[in-house]
Amino acid sequence: MNARTQAEARAQAEAKTFPQVPGYQPRPIHQTASSPDFIARMAANDAASAPERREIYHVVHKGLRAAMSDALVRLGRVDLESINNREETLAAVADLLGLCREHLEHENNFLHTAMEKAVPGSSCVCAADHEHHVKAINDLATRLNEATTAETLMRGRAFKVLYRLLASFIAENFAHMEIEESSNTELLWRHYSDADILAIEHQIHAHIKPERMMTWLRWILPNVTRQQRAVMMRGMQAGMPPELLSLENGLHLIEPGAYTWHVMVAETGRGTVYLLYDATDNEERVHDFGLIVLGVGAICVVLAYGLARRVAGVAVGPLLDLTDRLSTWAPGSPDMAVTRDDEAGRLIEAFNRVQNQVDRSIAREREFASNLSHEVRTPLAAIRSDSELMLLTQALTPDQQQRLTRVVDNVDDVIVSLESARAMARDELRAPEPVDIAECMEDAWRGHAAQASLADLRFDNQLPAGQVLTLDRYALLTVLRNLVRNAIEHAAPATLTVALDAEGGLALRDNGKGIAASDLPFLFRRYFSGRLRDSGVAGGDETARGLGLAIAKRVCDMQGWSLSVESSQAEGPARGTRFLLRFEPDERGGPTAKI
């Protein structure tokens, strides 16, 4: 086969493997650098930028432009015959695509959210561009995989197609970045202060994992001005843990709070270098290993106990009789008669003493609940009356009126909690009374309105006015307040809608992120707070946060009501969580959970 025949065969093979028209076509750019409107907008933006305002796009776009340019240059001068050079070049392109995906996610979740909150519809153009960018990134990833696996004969063509597509993608992104740095920045400046914009930046930074933050900084720091780099370095230094600043050169072991850090401090000619290794996970593994050893020991103890119990079964036969008698015991029962003068008789005497102690403990608990309710009522009533009198003063500012109203609502919340705690401690029901369900729901929401506003939980009360039921108002308030608090902590940002279902049950539905199917069976258990793992809220006080739904369940059981929950995490109108409160016992014997 001559050279011409070989060239024709290579061309036919390339035409079969790589189409002449790539799958990705660059999308028309809204404004280009040659457009007079673009130049006029640039001039207007420069004029509007004095005095200096905080620019949320500028610095990160510098890093992205540098990463894009580096990847494109590497791809343009790749040595196709060098395996190491090809792998390094393709790794640079893959890393760039990862940065682009993260950047799109940050802008969609934080910046576009802020823009839509200020001006609905203002992010539509950029959002459409982002959808196109996602498609382009996916297509580039496909071409990247083809270039990675291409045979020697087709490798040059594969890298050429990838280079052209990446160049088109970068060109469109450069123009898109200018739109964001001009139009979007101008909109943010009109509706947000520099402090608000800085808060958005902090939200984005908190969303980035430390190892990925190092990747971003590797591209940003060398490609900004000296003044911008100095500002960033001062911000990093201000964000350093204060425990590190007082350390001298050398190796250190410090334990701030629940963390364990190994720190090395070294002085260089250009500054001080701090190297921190977080050994918290390692310490936790050591702790887990200790628990395993303890567990194995406990298993051995249990096995030994079982063996000893079996061997001693013959000797303790008389105690079986006593066991049957004790099985019917309940707090408050009279002492059991001692009819034997052996081990069983002495055990009955000991049990009688323990029973008396239990009865005294229960009595003290009930007495404490009653005393607490009695003693706290008077100061609470004084606080409430003084607050209401102050609200009648005309000279109060709106902020002062809002705070006084919050004081009154919090006092009502404490009173409801005290009444519910006393009822549960005494295991007694309060006398029912006529209750307007819609009004009671408003009272439950009012006590948490401030926290709901901070968490961006909106309230839609669709209960009809005048819907009156005869029941324990304090018990209903306790259940509703805990359900509202649960929505604030786990569903927000979302909308909480309250309505009656077809059978007269009270339904509280949110359109939040929903509950995992694995968590639903345990939702009403005390101290269970598995949903905190997804929200990032879990911390040292997680144990104390798992009581709300358990208390609501306990109150419903005492009142003879039923409380059920169903939830979905699938995207669509069915996403969210729905609690259903029925004022009669559930036919299946208790609260239910559905997916």
DOVEXLUM-775692 format. One record per residue (C-alpha): residue number from 1; residue in one letter; x, y, z. Coordinates in steps of 0.05 Angstrom, whole numbers. Layout:
// DOVEXLUM-775692
 resi resn      X      Y      Z
  NUM    a      X      Y      Z
...
This chain:
// DOVEXLUM-775692
 resi resn      X      Y      Z
    1    m      0      0      0
    2    n     31     67    -23
    3    a     31    132     18
    4    r    -30    160    -18
    5    t    -71     98     -4
    6    q    -51    100     69
    7    a    -71    174     75
    8    e   -140    159     44
    9    a   -151    101     92
   10    r   -132    145    152
   11    a   -180    199    129
   12    q   -237    149    121
   13    a   -223    121    191
   14    e   -223    190    221
   15    a   -289    208    187
   16    k   -321    146    217
   17    t   -296    157    287
   18    f   -299    233    293
   19    p   -355    271    256
   20    q   -335    334    219
   21    v   -387    374    258
   22    p   -375    365    333
   23    g   -433    352    379
   24    y   -422    417    416
   25    q   -437    481    379
   26    p   -418    547    413
   27    r   -479    585    435
   28    p   -487    657    409
   29    i   -459    706    460
   30    h   -506    760    485
   31    q   -453    815    480
   32    t   -383    813    450
   33    a   -323    857    458
   34    s   -335    887    389
   35    s   -405    910    406
   36    p   -414    985    417
   37    d   -466    969    471
   38    f   -414    927    506
   39    i   -362    983    505
   40    a   -414   1034    529
   41    r   -434    988    586
   42    m   -361    979    605
   43    a   -351   1054    609
   44    a   -415   1063    650
   45    n   -393   1008    697
   46    d   -325   1040    707
   47    a   -358   1106    723
   48    a   -406   1074    771
   49    s   -351   1036    806
   50    a   -324   1097    842
   51    p   -322   1096    901
   52    e   -298   1025    905
   53    r   -351    972    919
   54    r   -340    899    935
   55    e   -338    857    871
   56    i   -357    785    883
   57    y   -341    760    812
   58    h   -276    796    795
   59    v   -224    757    835
   60    v   -251    687    824
   61    h   -259    701    750
   62    k   -185    720    747
   63    g   -168    651    774
   64    l   -216    617    725
   65    r   -188    656    666
   66    a   -117    635    686
   67    a   -138    562    693
   68    m   -174    563    626
   69    s   -115    596    591
   70    d    -65    547    622
   71    a   -107    487    602
   72    l   -116    513    531
   73    v    -42    528    522
   74    r    -22    460    550
   75    l    -70    426    503
   76    g    -44    466    443
   77    r     28    447    454
   78    v     19    376    479
   79    d     71    324    459
   80    l     28    268    432
   81    e     85    218    435
   82    s     99    230    509
   83    i     53    190    555
   84    n     71    233    616
   85    n     58    298    579
   86    r     -9    273    551
   87    e    -32    251    620
   88    e    -11    317    653
   89    t    -47    357    598
   90    l   -111    317    602
   91    a   -109    320    679
   92    a   -104    396    673
   93    v   -165    397    628
   94    a   -204    351    675
   95    d   -186    395    734
   96    l   -210    456    695
   97    l   -277    422    681
   98    g   -284    407    755
   99    l   -271    479    774
  100    c   -323    502    722
  101    r   -375    454    750
  102    e   -363    479    821
  103    h   -365    552    798
  104    l   -432    542    763
  105    e   -460    508    825
  106    h   -437    565    870
  107    e   -467    619    824
  108    n   -533    582    816
  109    n   -542    566    889
  110    f   -519    632    920
  111    l   -512    690    871
  112    h   -572    675    828
  113    t   -613    663    891
  114    a   -594    732    916
  115    m   -609    764    849
  116    e   -678    731    844
  117    k   -694    753    915
  118    a   -677    825    896
  119    v   -707    826    826
  120    p   -748    765    804
  121    g   -726    741    736
  122    s   -660    778    737
  123    s   -618    714    733
  124    c   -656    682    675
  125    v   -605    700    621
  126    c   -545    677    661
  127    a   -583    615    684
  128    a   -596    597    612
  129    d   -523    607    596
  130    h   -505    562    655
  131    e   -550    507    629
  132    h   -514    512    563
  133    h   -446    511    599
  134    v   -465    447    635
  135    k   -481    414    568
  136    a   -415    440    540
  137    i   -376    413    601
  138    n   -409    345    593
  139    d   -391    345    519
  140    l   -320    365    535
  141    a   -316    309    586
  142    t   -337    260    532
  143    r   -285    287    484
  144    l   -233    284    540
  145    n   -248    210    550
  146    e   -243    198    475
  147    a   -175    233    474
  148    t   -152    191    534
  149    t   -170    124    501
  150    a   -156    142    428
  151    e   -110     95    389
  152    t    -45    122    361
  153    l    -75    132    292
  154    m   -133    174    317
  155    r    -98    210    375
  156    g    -80    272    337
  157    r   -151    281    312
  158    a   -180    270    382
  159    f   -134    322    413
  160    k   -150    371    357
  161    v   -225    365    367
  162    l   -217    373    442
  163    y   -173    435    432
  164    r   -224    469    386
  165    l   -283    454    431
  166    l   -244    478    493
  167    a   -225    542    456
  168    s   -297    556    437
  169    f   -320    541    508
  170    i   -268    587    538
  171    a   -284    643    489
  172    e   -358    640    507
  173    n   -341    638    581
  174    f   -296    699    576
  175    a   -353    739    546
  176    h   -402    709    597
  177    m   -357    730    654
  178    e   -358    802    629
  179    i   -434    801    631
  180    e   -432    777    703
  181    e   -378    827    724
  182    s   -417    885    694
  183    s   -493    873    693
  184    n   -498    824    751
  185    t   -449    864    794
  186    e   -488    928    781
  187    l   -553    894    802
  188    l   -521    867    866
  189    w   -494    936    882
  190    r   -562    968    874
  191    h   -597    920    921
  192    y   -544    896    970
  193    s   -492    929   1014
  194    d   -419    909   1015
  195    a   -433    872   1081
  196    d   -489    832   1047
  197    i   -443    814    988
  198    l   -388    793   1037
  199    a   -438    748   1073
  200    i   -454    714   1006
  201    e   -380    703    995
  202    h   -374    671   1064
  203    q   -432    625   1047
  204    i   -396    603    983
  205    h   -330    593   1021
  206    a   -365    551   1074
  207    h   -392    507   1017
  208    i   -322    491    990
  209    k   -283    434   1021
  210    p   -213    453   1047
  211    e   -176    411    995
  212    r   -216    443    938
  213    m   -204    513    968
  214    m   -129    500    960
  215    t   -140    485    886
  216    w   -178    550    877
  217    l   -126    591    914
  218    r    -71    560    871
  219    w   -102    594    811
  220    i   -127    657    844
  221    l    -69    682    886
  222    p    -15    684    831
  223    n    -62    718    782
  224    v    -89    777    820
  225    t    -56    844    834
  226    r     -8    853    891
  227    q    -59    895    928
  228    q   -114    843    919
  229    r    -67    788    942
  230    a    -48    828   1004
  231    v   -122    837   1021
  232    m   -135    762   1012
  233    m    -74    743   1054
  234    r    -97    790   1110
  235    g   -166    757   1107
  236    m   -134    688   1111
  237    q    -92    709   1170
  238    a   -153    738   1205
  239    g   -189    672   1194
  240    m   -133    631   1225
  241    p   -150    597   1291
  242    p   -127    643   1346
  243    e    -93    585   1381
  244    l    -39    584   1325
  245    l    -18    657   1330
  246    s     17    650   1397
  247    l     57    588   1378
  248    e    133    591   1372
  249    n    176    556   1320
  250    g    174    480   1326
  251    l    124    424   1334
  252    h     62    432   1377
  253    l      2    390   1400
  254    i    -59    431   1417
  255    e   -130    410   1433
  256    p   -180    466   1421
  257    g   -248    442   1442
  258    a   -264    374   1412
  259    y   -207    377   1362
  260    t   -136    351   1364
  261    w    -84    388   1321
  262    h    -11    374   1307
  263    v     21    440   1286
  264    m     89    457   1258
  265    v    111    530   1257
  266    a    172    551   1217
  267    e    200    620   1203
  268    t    222    634   1131
  269    g    254    694   1099
  270    r    187    717   1072
  271    g    142    702   1133
  272    t    118    649   1181
  273    v     93    582   1155
  274    y     40    544   1195
  275    l     28    470   1178
  276    l    -32    441   1214
  277    y    -53    368   1214
  278    d   -122    354   1242
  279    a   -115    289   1280
  280    t   -186    290   1305
  281    d   -208    232   1261
  282    n   -148    191   1283
  283    e   -165    204   1355
  284    e   -236    183   1340
  285    r   -211    118   1309
  286    v   -171    105   1372
  287    h   -234    118   1412
  288    d   -273     71   1367
  289    f   -221     17   1376
  290    g   -228     25   1451
  291    l   -303     17   1444
  292    i   -291    -47   1403
  293    v   -247    -74   1458
  294    l   -298    -54   1509
  295    g   -352    -87   1468
  296    v   -313   -152   1462
  297    g   -303   -150   1537
  298    a   -377   -138   1548
  299    i   -393   -198   1503
  300    c   -346   -241   1543
  301    v   -380   -218   1607
  302    v   -448   -233   1578
  303    l   -426   -303   1557
  304    a   -397   -315   1626
  305    y   -461   -290   1657
  306    g   -503   -336   1614
  307    l   -460   -395   1633
  308    a   -463   -377   1707
  309    r   -538   -367   1703
  310    r   -548   -435   1673
  311    v   -504   -468   1725
  312    a   -538   -431   1782
  313    g   -608   -443   1755
  314    v   -618   -503   1800
  315    a   -598   -463   1861
  316    v   -643   -404   1847
  317    g   -707   -444   1832
  318    p   -744   -413   1891
  319    l   -733   -345   1861
  320    l   -776   -361   1800
  321    d   -836   -356   1846
  322    l   -814   -288   1867
  323    t   -805   -267   1794
  324    d   -877   -283   1778
  325    r   -900   -240   1836
  326    l   -856   -182   1815
  327    s   -881   -184   1744
  328    t   -947   -153   1767
  329    w   -913    -97   1805
  330    a   -928    -25   1789
  331    p   -908     41   1822
  332    g   -954     55   1881
  333    s   -970    -18   1895
  334    p   -970    -40   1968
  335    d   -908    -75   1996
  336    m   -904   -150   1984
  337    a   -910   -194   2045
  338    v   -847   -228   2069
  339    t   -864   -302   2082
  340    r   -794   -333   2077
  341    d   -732   -327   2119
  342    d   -682   -343   2064
  343    e   -650   -307   2005
  344    a   -717   -298   1971
  345    g   -746   -266   2034
  346    r   -687   -218   2040
  347    l   -695   -201   1966
  348    i   -769   -184   1978
  349    e   -749   -138   2034
  350    a   -697   -104   1990
  351    f   -747    -97   1935
  352    n   -797    -65   1982
  353    r   -745    -13   2000
  354    v   -729      1   1927
  355    q   -804      7   1912
  356    n   -811     59   1967
  357    q   -753     98   1939
  358    v   -784     96   1869
  359    d   -850    120   1896
  360    r   -815    177   1933
  361    s   -777    196   1869
  362    i   -841    198   1828
  363    a   -875    239   1882
  364    r   -816    288   1883
  365    e   -818    293   1807
  366    r   -892    310   1808
  367    e   -882    358   1866
  368    f   -825    392   1829
  369    a   -867    401   1766
  370    s   -924    431   1806
  371    n   -879    477   1847
  372    l   -842    500   1785
  373    s   -907    517   1750
  374    h   -934    553   1811
  375    e   -871    593   1826
  376    v   -856    614   1755
  377    r   -927    635   1737
  378    t   -925    699   1779
  379    p   -861    729   1748
  380    l   -883    706   1679
  381    a   -950    741   1689
  382    a   -913    804   1712
  383    i   -867    803   1651
  384    r   -926    793   1604
  385    s   -968    848   1635
  386    d   -910    898   1636
  387    s   -895    882   1563
  388    e   -967    892   1543
  389    l   -970    958   1580
  390    m   -907    981   1546
  391    l   -937    962   1478
  392    l   -992   1013   1492
  393    t   -940   1068   1493
  394    q   -943   1109   1429
  395    a   -870   1131   1432
  396    l   -842   1062   1417
  397    t   -804   1050   1353
  398    p   -826    993   1308
  399    d   -764    953   1329
  400    q   -782    962   1403
  401    q   -854    942   1390
  402    q   -830    880   1353
  403    r   -784    860   1410
  404    l   -838    870   1463
  405    t   -886    829   1422
  406    r   -833    775   1418
  407    v   -826    777   1494
  408    v   -901    766   1502
  409    d   -900    708   1453
  410    n   -840    676   1488
  411    v   -875    683   1556
  412    d   -935    647   1526
  413    d   -888    594   1499
  414    v   -859    583   1569
  415    i   -928    578   1600
  416    v   -950    527   1548
  417    s   -886    487   1561
  418    l   -896    488   1636
  419    e   -968    466   1631
  420    s   -949    409   1584
  421    a   -891    388   1628
  422    r   -935    387   1690
  423    a   -989    346   1654
  424    m   -938    296   1629
  425    a   -904    290   1697
  426    r   -971    277   1732
  427    d   -997    235   1674
  428    e  -1062    273   1680
  429    l  -1104    308   1627
  430    r  -1128    379   1631
  431    a  -1202    394   1622
  432    p  -1219    404   1547
  433    e  -1244    472   1523
  434    p  -1269    501   1457
  435    v  -1208    518   1413
  436    d  -1207    555   1347
  437    i  -1158    513   1307
  438    a  -1137    569   1259
  439    e  -1125    618   1317
  440    c  -1085    565   1356
  441    m  -1042    553   1294
  442    e  -1028    627   1289
  443    d  -1007    629   1362
  444    a   -960    570   1352
  445    w   -929    604   1291
  446    r   -923    672   1324
  447    g   -877    645   1378
  448    h   -827    623   1325
  449    a   -838    677   1272
  450    a   -771    710   1284
  451    q   -731    645   1278
  452    a   -772    626   1216
  453    s   -756    692   1183
  454    l   -682    682   1195
  455    a   -686    611   1167
  456    d   -729    634   1107
  457    l   -788    591   1126
  458    r   -853    620   1099
  459    f   -921    606   1130
  460    d   -987    595   1093
  461    n  -1046    584   1140
  462    q  -1104    556   1099
  463    l  -1145    535   1159
  464    p  -1216    563   1156
  465    a  -1234    613   1210
  466    g  -1284    591   1262
  467    q  -1265    517   1260
  468    v  -1275    501   1334
  469    l  -1259    435   1368
  470    t  -1264    417   1442
  471    l  -1197    394   1466
  472    d  -1137    412   1510
  473    r  -1111    478   1481
  474    y  -1043    474   1515
  475    a  -1032    404   1489
  476    l  -1049    426   1418
  477    l  -1002    486   1424
  478    t   -946    441   1448
  479    v   -954    395   1388
  480    l   -959    452   1337
  481    r   -900    491   1365
  482    n   -855    430   1362
  483    l   -877    416   1290
  484    v   -863    488   1270
  485    r   -796    487   1305
  486    n   -779    422   1268
  487    a   -796    455   1201
  488    i   -751    515   1218
  489    e   -692    471   1236
  490    h   -697    418   1181
  491    a   -741    442   1123
  492    a   -722    515   1113
  493    p   -716    548   1066
  494    a   -786    527   1046
  495    t   -860    543   1054
  496    l   -900    512   1110
  497    t   -973    503   1090
  498    v  -1026    485   1142
  499    a  -1095    459   1121
  500    l  -1149    409   1138
  501    d  -1150    344   1099
  502    a  -1213    311   1072
  503    e  -1224    273   1137
  504    g  -1215    333   1183
  505    g  -1143    320   1203
  506    l  -1094    378   1212
  507    a  -1040    373   1158
  508    l   -975    412   1162
  509    r   -936    406   1097
  510    d   -870    437   1075
  511    n   -836    436   1007
  512    g   -767    429   1036
  513    k   -715    376   1021
  514    g   -753    319   1054
  515    i   -731    264   1102
  516    a   -689    203   1084
  517    a   -727    139   1082
  518    s   -679    107   1131
  519    d   -695    161   1183
  520    l   -771    158   1180
  521    p   -780     97   1226
  522    f   -741    131   1282
  523    l   -769    201   1274
  524    f   -810    201   1339
  525    r   -755    171   1382
  526    r   -725    213   1437
  527    y   -657    244   1421
  528    f   -661    222   1348
  529    s   -636    278   1303
  530    g   -611    242   1241
  531    r   -634    298   1194
  532    l   -580    343   1222
  533    r   -528    304   1183
  534    d   -553    333   1117
  535    s   -562    405   1138
  536    g   -495    411   1171
  537    v   -525    435   1236
  538    a   -505    376   1279
  539    g   -456    392   1334
  540    g   -441    384   1407
  541    d   -514    396   1427
  542    e   -544    346   1378
  543    t   -570    302   1434
  544    a   -611    359   1462
  545    r   -642    373   1394
  546    g   -677    306   1386
  547    l   -734    318   1434
  548    g   -785    360   1396
  549    l   -821    306   1356
  550    a   -815    257   1415
  551    i   -851    308   1460
  552    a   -905    319   1407
  553    k   -914    243   1402
  554    r   -918    237   1478
  555    v   -972    291   1482
  556    c  -1012    259   1426
  557    d  -1009    191   1461
  558    m  -1034    223   1526
  559    q  -1091    259   1490
  560    g  -1111    199   1448
  561    w  -1092    233   1383
  562    s  -1052    204   1325
  563    l   -991    236   1291
  564    s   -964    210   1225
  565    v   -912    233   1176
  566    e   -897    221   1103
  567    s   -839    250   1063
  568    s   -807    249    995
  569    q   -739    272    972
  570    a   -754    264    898
  571    e   -753    327    855
  572    g   -822    353    837
  573    p   -886    378    869
  574    a   -889    319    917
  575    r   -822    336    949
  576    g   -825    354   1022
  577    t   -853    329   1088
  578    r   -925    325   1112
  579    f   -945    315   1185
  580    l  -1018    295   1196
  581    l  -1050    306   1264
  582    r  -1116    270   1276
  583    f  -1156    283   1339
  584    e  -1174    209   1348
  585    p  -1131    147   1359
  586    d  -1098    117   1298
  587    e  -1130     50   1279
  588    r  -1062     18   1273
  589    g  -1044     35   1345
  590    g   -994     92   1338
  591    p   -960    144   1294
  592    t   -941    121   1225
  593    a   -887    141   1176
  594    k   -892    138   1100
  595    i   -847    152   1041
